[in-house]
Amino acid sequence: MGIWLELGIFGLVFVFAFWQMHDVRKAQEQTRQQRAREKAAQDAQDQETAAQQATDATDKKS
């Protein structure tokens, strides 16, 4: 009888561990997506800055 109690507790711990791992993976994916969005925004800003500097350099030569 005692072994069933122990197996039940082990099963609950096992299910809880899988549930936590699922949450961790979901949070990691959200972090990856956020970093990708931030990098894309930074790249766009860098390109805009470079284009503006090129325009300014052209205007100074004229």
N, C-alpha and C positions, 0 to 999 in steps of 0.2 A: 504493500500500500504506500509506503514512504517513497518508493522509487518513482511512482507516478507523480507525486507532488514535486519531487526534484526535477523530473523530466518536464513537467509543466512550467516550472520556474525557468528552467533552461530554455525552453521554447519561447517564453515571453521575452527573455533577455535577447535571444537570437532575433526575434522579430523586431524588437526595439532597435537593435544594432543596425539591421537592414534599413529601417525607417530613417534613422539618423544619417546613414550613408547616402540615402536618396536625397535628403535635404541638403547635405554637403555638396553633392554633385550639382544640384540645381543652383545653389548659391555660387559655385565656381563658374557655371555657365553664364550666369547673370553678370558676374564680375568680368569675364572674358568679353562679353558683348559690350559692356560699359566702356572697357578699355579700348575696344575697337572703334566705338563711336567717338571717344575722345581723341584717338589718334587720327581718325578721318577729319574731324573738325580742325585739329591742329595743322594737318597737312594742307587743308583748304586755306586756312589762314596764312600759312607760310607761302603758298602759291600767290595769294592775293597781295601779300606784302612784297614779294619779288616782282610781280607785275607792276605794282605802284612805283617801286624803286627804279625799274627799267623806264617807265614813263617819265619819271622825274629826271633821270639822267638824259633822256632824249630832249626834254624841254630845256635843260640847261645848255646843251650843245647848240641849240638853235638861236 
